């Protein structure tokens, strides 16, 4: 372990500097919709969940379980730590497959690329565990299937490979990747594809260790299988088909123009100076593989290079290219193909290590400076309204009105907590009620984050898009009880319309008060509160 932790000073600088930078952003950035929702996972611990496996609950809960403090920073602590370890693993993988210079460049690329350090390293999400176990799988596979760069003059048909215990560890790592996010199944399929198509590594598929690997992988999946068997396999049905049914995308034909648009959006999130080169490195390696098919390698060194790149491609291309192509059928999140692009950074780093030093340094410095500047502007805008018009901290008087600014949808839970604390009548009503509900799953999550330190009443969501709330529902026990209903002014045309939606569910519902949230000294959102008397019946969710 001590040897494994011996990194060059420059690597430690990237790891610790990146951790510090991401920690500051994690502290100040309001939680996103999904982040607040994953916080609820950590409050409702279960074998699995409607839309994701359970590891997201553990990584999100780690910080506030340890500290007892519910805040944006604490729910992101797991993401901060796991991403740092993931980069360290990626460095070790690069050194084994290539050399020290490539390892250092890999760390630099992973630390600078915005899509990676935001989606994997700041925001709490299933991707935090996925990218850690994905990288661990890649590292173990490299050590198992790619020999050290010795015996360069041996014939390429030399086959001295003997399957080892690492195959069992690979099976466990793949299982835990699946327990983080269902993308892990694609990782496992890619690994099997590599072994099946590679003459040297094919021995692994007939080894007794493969049985152990399958057993450990299945053992890791037990929580997901137990929960889904109890809920009519709804997670798999949702992920594979139900989430797309009834949407405009379901009837939309495949469009190559949409693929191009999806690809360009992904490049933008990677940052163009990184994104275009990541995809160029992928294409370059695919061409090299095609050349090896036409002209097989002659020496062991050439075969090692072919197998090394093939391993990376088999674990990366299916998800990177597959989800990009899916964008031709329906909108996708940029984070969906990102795990595959994460692996391609190894190929980009190896390519960049061959450039002239001045070119490589100029690329990293200019990219880093541009990314840091844009990140600072974005951070200051989201937190204090740097580009907001009007605002106390607006740059040049501001450029965008709060009503036209999507970033105002992020709720500052710390501000909401302080505003409720200062509103004594509302706080008293919240503490005296039997339960609290909202009409959006993400809003209930925000409210829980903000109010949980102040009160103990159950907080739920009455909505036809309830996500996990449909499985955490206890409204059958609340019939005849009273509630406080909270909603956002931006979701409704009027106070009366917001109340009318739930009037049939209660004996009476009446306005209780409101809370105004500000950014840069200007109102950006209003929270309406209602007193709802005597729930008439359990709320009817669309599932399970």
Secondary structure by P-SEA (a helix, b strand, c coil): ccccccccaaaaaaaaaaaaaaaaaaacccccaaaaaaaaaaacccccccccccaaaaaaaccccccccccccccaaaaaaaaaaaaaaaaaaaaaaccaaaaaaaaaaaaccccccccccccccaaaaaaaaaaaaaaaaaacccccccccccccccccccccaaaaaaaaaaaaaaaaccaaaaaaaaaaaaaaaccccccccccaaaaaaaaaaaaaaaaaaaaaaaccaaaaaaaccccccccccccccccaaaaaaaaaaaaaaaccccaaaaaaaaaaaaaaaaaaaacccccaaaaaaaaaaaaaaaaccccaaaaaaacccbbbbcccaaaaaaaaaaaaaaaaaaccaaaaaaaaaaaaaaaaaaaaaaaaaaaccccccccccccccccccccccccccccaaaaaaaaaaaaaaaaaaaaaccccccccaaaaaaaaaacccccccbbbbbccccccccccccccccccbbbbbbbbccccccaaaaaaacccccccccccccccccccccccbbbbbbbbcccccccccccc
